[in-house]
Each structure stands twice: as C-alpha cells, then as structure tokens.
Amino acid sequence: MRLLLMSDTHLPKRARELPERLLAELPRADVVVHAGDWVDTATLDLLESRSHRFIGVYGNNDGPDLRARLPEIARAELDGLRLGVVHETGAAQGRERRCAERFPDLDVLVFGHSHIPWDTTAATGLRLLNPGSPTDRRRQPHCTYMTATVTNGSLDDVRLHRLPPRG
C-alpha cells in the first residue's frame, strides 16, 4: 500500500496551486494523508476527488468550513498499521515523549504545523513523520512531501521528496 503524505498547503495564500509533481503522485497513492492547514476548501475537494482513499485533519489556520468537514485527529488502520494524523504536536523538544504518551495506540503519527520535515521514533516505537510543506518552505531549503509504503503492518520506504523552486 503506497502512502502520499503532505501538510500545510496554505492555498491560495502561500501558492496558487499544488505543485504538478505532487499532483502526479495522487493516482499512484492508495492513501493520501493531509495533516492540516489547508486554508481553502477547494484543495480538500481536489484531494478527495482524486484520492483512492483520503485521510485528513484541520489545522490552526483552517476556518469553520474546513473544521466542519475534517476532524482534529484522524485514525485509520492500514494493512495492520495503526496510523494517526494531527496538525500540532507542540515544541520539537520532548515531542517523542509527549506524542507517545498522547497516542499509545498508534504505530505512526503524521503531523504538520512547523513546515519542517521530521522523521523520528519514540522509545515506545511510535514513528513520527512531518512531511513539511509542498507550497511554503518557510526557513527550509525546499518545499517537501513524503511517500511511504505499508506492508503487513510495517511502514517501509519512507522518502522525503524535495520540490524544485517555483518559477
């Protein structure tokens, strides 16, 4: 099972549209995950319509229209893998411990908010992934997203994809 992970798209404020390279990944993904801060409902409509399966949450910059359609926390079992999605996890320091305590029933937690790619594992085995942002790199050198595969409850082949600068 192939996953496509993204967060913090902030459309149309930080970019007018999603990058073509990211859009080209949609039909190849079995599950598309968005960890919040959409800003517009058009992006949600687009991802829902083009995804085989979609999992998403709202973020701190998302208004009532998005909050009415998305949860604050999403959970799903994907081929035996217990996945969770949330927008905010707090400061980087102590993140693994806090998330392991808050989400003891998960194998993987996808989060956003910082726009900083993140891939660590808590002492409990909880894997924490932040795909960064495909549209707003902030202080990062590149806009980013992630892909991964799930096989028999195991997360494999986690890859951070760097996008070229917008022209």
ZATI-190423 format. One line per field, with one value per residue: z, x, y of N, C-alpha, C in turn. Coordinates in steps of 0.05 Angstrom, whole numbers, plus 5000, padded with zeros to 4 digits. Layout:
// ZATI-190423
n.up = Z;... $
n.east = X;... $
n.north = Y;... $
ca.up = Z;... $
ca.east = X;... $
ca.north = Y;... $
c.up = Z;... $
c.east = X;... $
c.north = Y;... $
END
This chain:
// ZATI-190423
n.up = 5000;4981;5007;5007;5035;5062;5083;5109;5064;5053;5013;4979;4995;5004;4958;4891;4872;4879;4871;4807;4807;4856;4849;4808;4837;4862;4834;4839;4892;4944;4991;5011;5053;5092;5135;5156;5158;5109;5089;5045;5019;4968;4957;4991;4967;4917;4931;4956;4913;4877;4903;4920;4972;5025;5080;5128;5168;5205;5211;5250;5220;5192;5175;5195;5154;5136;5185;5196;5162;5171;5220;5283;5299;5264;5254;5229;5207;5168;5129;5175;5201;5250;5243;5256;5250;5261;5269;5302;5347;5386;5416;5388;5424;5467;5439;5421;5469;5489;5448;5446;5496;5489;5446;5452;5426;5373;5314;5278;5272;5236;5227;5224;5217;5232;5184;5178;5157;5188;5219;5264;5317;5374;5441;5452;5404;5370;5308;5283;5236;5196;5138;5120;5079;5015;4990;5019;5042;5083;5129;5109;5062;5018;4989;5009;5009;5030;5015;5028;5042;5062;5089;5111;5163;5172;5165;5111;5067;5072;5045;5035;4993;4955;4927;4866;4863;4858;4797 $
n.east = 5017;5014;5031;5018;5041;5026;5025;5004;4989;4966;4935;4899;4940;4997;5014;4988;4969;4973;5037;5055;5084;5071;5015;5017;5031;4984;4948;4979;4980;4954;4932;4920;4946;4934;4959;4934;4923;4901;4873;4839;4777;4775;4822;4817;4771;4793;4833;4802;4771;4808;4834;4845;4837;4826;4854;4849;4861;4841;4876;4909;4902;4856;4789;4718;4690;4725;4735;4686;4684;4728;4765;4798;4835;4854;4846;4867;4868;4915;4928;4942;4974;4973;4953;4957;4935;4949;4949;4981;5036;5065;5125;5190;5228;5223;5181;5175;5167;5120;5083;5083;5060;5010;4988;4986;4966;4981;5021;5045;5049;5028;5042;5038;5045;5096;5123;5171;5207;5205;5227;5226;5233;5198;5214;5178;5168;5134;5129;5144;5124;5133;5115;5132;5121;5090;5084;5100;5158;5180;5231;5261;5304;5277;5212;5170;5146;5123;5130;5111;5110;5064;5065;5037;5028;5075;5114;5149;5203;5203;5204;5229;5211;5239;5218;5226;5246;5193;5175 $
n.north = 4977;5042;5105;5175;5233;5296;5365;5430;5463;5513;5541;5592;5625;5619;5595;5589;5541;5469;5436;5409;5361;5338;5331;5293;5249;5232;5194;5148;5136;5096;5114;5180;5228;5285;5333;5380;5452;5475;5520;5534;5507;5486;5458;5414;5391;5377;5339;5300;5284;5262;5221;5153;5134;5178;5213;5262;5322;5381;5444;5496;5543;5536;5550;5553;5525;5484;5459;5438;5395;5363;5324;5339;5302;5245;5174;5112;5044;5013;4962;4933;4970;5019;5082;5151;5220;5287;5358;5394;5384;5409;5437;5420;5398;5345;5322;5268;5239;5264;5254;5198;5188;5212;5185;5126;5082;5080;5065;5098;5168;5222;5289;5362;5431;5458;5462;5438;5384;5319;5260;5214;5165;5147;5124;5084;5062;5088;5119;5183;5229;5285;5314;5364;5422;5427;5474;5519;5534;5561;5571;5530;5494;5473;5462;5407;5338;5273;5202;5135;5064;5013;4949;4891;4912;4940;4999;5022;5043;5101;5163;5228;5279;5329;5389;5427;5496;5545;5576 $
ca.up = 5000;4978;5021;5000;5059;5058;5104;5107;5036;5055;4988;4958;5007;5001;4930;4878;4867;4887;4850;4788;4815;4877;4836;4793;4856;4872;4824;4847;4921;4954;5012;5012;5080;5095;5164;5163;5147;5081;5085;5027;5015;4941;4958;5002;4946;4897;4941;4960;4887;4863;4920;4924;5000;5036;5109;5133;5192;5202;5225;5264;5201;5178;5186;5201;5131;5137;5211;5194;5145;5179;5248;5294;5299;5248;5259;5210;5205;5140;5126;5201;5213;5264;5234;5266;5238;5277;5258;5320;5367;5405;5411;5380;5447;5482;5421;5420;5494;5491;5428;5455;5518;5479;5425;5458;5410;5345;5305;5263;5275;5216;5237;5208;5232;5232;5157;5179;5155;5213;5219;5288;5330;5403;5455;5451;5377;5354;5288;5280;5209;5186;5110;5112;5062;4986;4979;5036;5054;5106;5132;5098;5035;4997;4995;5011;5016;5035;5007;5043;5037;5085;5082;5134;5188;5174;5149;5097;5045;5077;5029;5034;4966;4953;4903;4855;4869;4840;4778 $
ca.east = 5000;5030;5021;5027;5037;5031;5014;5010;4988;4961;4926;4917;4957;5026;5018;4962;4960;4992;5057;5048;5097;5054;4990;5023;5032;4958;4937;4997;4977;4930;4921;4931;4944;4940;4960;4923;4929;4892;4863;4816;4762;4780;4843;4804;4754;4811;4846;4781;4761;4829;4847;4832;4828;4836;4853;4859;4852;4843;4899;4903;4895;4832;4765;4695;4683;4743;4731;4660;4688;4751;4769;4823;4853;4844;4859;4860;4885;4923;4942;4953;4989;4956;4962;4943;4942;4942;4964;5001;5047;5080;5154;5207;5240;5204;5159;5172;5155;5093;5066;5080;5040;4984;4979;4998;4953;4989;5047;5055;5035;5035;5035;5047;5047;5122;5134;5198;5206;5213;5225;5239;5218;5197;5224;5157;5166;5117;5143;5133;5131;5123;5124;5139;5100;5096;5079;5111;5182;5188;5260;5273;5315;5260;5185;5173;5125;5134;5116;5119;5094;5056;5062;5033;5031;5101;5119;5174;5209;5195;5221;5224;5215;5243;5207;5242;5235;5172;5186 $
ca.north = 5000;5066;5129;5202;5249;5325;5383;5458;5473;5542;5553;5603;5647;5614;5587;5589;5513;5448;5431;5388;5336;5327;5322;5269;5226;5225;5168;5126;5131;5082;5131;5207;5239;5314;5339;5405;5479;5476;5547;5534;5482;5476;5438;5390;5379;5366;5315;5279;5274;5248;5201;5127;5137;5203;5217;5289;5336;5410;5457;5521;5564;5528;5562;5536;5507;5460;5445;5423;5372;5348;5322;5349;5279;5222;5149;5091;5020;5009;4937;4926;4992;5039;5108;5174;5245;5310;5381;5405;5367;5424;5442;5398;5385;5328;5314;5239;5230;5274;5240;5170;5188;5221;5166;5100;5062;5084;5057;5121;5193;5242;5315;5385;5457;5472;5462;5426;5354;5306;5231;5202;5144;5149;5100;5063;5051;5106;5134;5209;5239;5310;5316;5391;5434;5427;5501;5541;5522;5578;5573;5506;5499;5463;5452;5378;5320;5246;5178;5111;5040;4996;4921;4874;4927;4953;5023;5019;5061;5128;5181;5256;5289;5358;5401;5448;5523;5554;5596 $
c.up = 5000;4991;5009;5023;5053;5081;5096;5078;5034;5028;4992;4969;5001;4972;4918;4874;4877;4865;4833;4797;4838;4866;4821;4811;4864;4860;4832;4877;4927;4976;5011;5040;5080;5124;5171;5153;5117;5073;5067;5024;4987;4941;4970;4981;4925;4907;4946;4933;4872;4879;4921;4952;5011;5066;5114;5159;5187;5218;5237;5246;5186;5191;5189;5179;5132;5163;5211;5179;5154;5209;5257;5293;5282;5255;5238;5213;5176;5139;5152;5215;5225;5260;5248;5252;5256;5266;5277;5341;5388;5397;5403;5404;5463;5465;5422;5446;5496;5472;5436;5478;5508;5460;5430;5440;5380;5340;5291;5268;5254;5227;5219;5225;5228;5204;5156;5177;5180;5210;5243;5299;5360;5416;5455;5424;5359;5334;5283;5253;5204;5158;5102;5096;5033;4974;4994;5052;5079;5107;5122;5070;5013;5007;4993;5014;5020;5021;5025;5033;5063;5075;5108;5160;5192;5155;5137;5076;5048;5062;5030;5006;4966;4926;4893;4862;4848;4822;4775 $
c.east = 5018;5016;5033;5020;5044;5018;5018;5011;4981;4953;4902;4936;4987;5034;4990;4951;4981;5012;5048;5060;5081;5028;4994;5025;5005;4947;4954;4993;4952;4916;4936;4925;4951;4937;4952;4936;4926;4888;4839;4803;4767;4802;4833;4787;4771;4823;4826;4773;4782;4842;4831;4820;4841;4833;4865;4848;4853;4867;4890;4895;4869;4807;4742;4687;4699;4739;4705;4664;4710;4753;4795;4844;4839;4860;4849;4879;4890;4940;4956;4969;4969;4967;4944;4953;4932;4959;4987;5010;5063;5109;5169;5219;5218;5181;5155;5158;5126;5074;5062;5060;5012;4971;4991;4988;4961;5016;5061;5037;5046;5025;5046;5054;5074;5133;5162;5195;5218;5208;5240;5222;5221;5207;5204;5154;5148;5135;5129;5143;5117;5133;5133;5115;5108;5094;5092;5134;5191;5219;5275;5284;5297;5231;5186;5146;5138;5117;5127;5102;5087;5052;5059;5039;5058;5103;5147;5178;5199;5214;5211;5230;5217;5233;5225;5230;5213;5183;5169 $
c.north = 5025;5090;5154;5220;5278;5340;5412;5469;5503;5555;5570;5624;5643;5605;5587;5561;5494;5443;5407;5361;5322;5316;5296;5244;5216;5198;5144;5118;5116;5099;5158;5218;5269;5321;5368;5430;5479;5505;5548;5507;5470;5454;5412;5376;5365;5339;5293;5267;5257;5226;5175;5126;5162;5204;5245;5300;5366;5420;5483;5544;5558;5538;5542;5517;5481;5445;5430;5397;5353;5346;5335;5327;5257;5197;5129;5067;5014;4984;4929;4948;5012;5067;5130;5199;5267;5334;5389;5384;5382;5427;5417;5383;5370;5317;5283;5229;5239;5259;5211;5168;5194;5200;5139;5077;5063;5072;5081;5145;5213;5269;5337;5408;5471;5477;5450;5396;5341;5276;5220;5180;5147;5123;5077;5050;5068;5122;5161;5220;5266;5313;5344;5403;5434;5455;5524;5530;5537;5579;5548;5510;5491;5460;5421;5364;5292;5225;5155;5088;5026;4968;4905;4888;4941;4977;5020;5041;5089;5146;5210;5266;5319;5368;5423;5475;5530;5576;5620 $
END
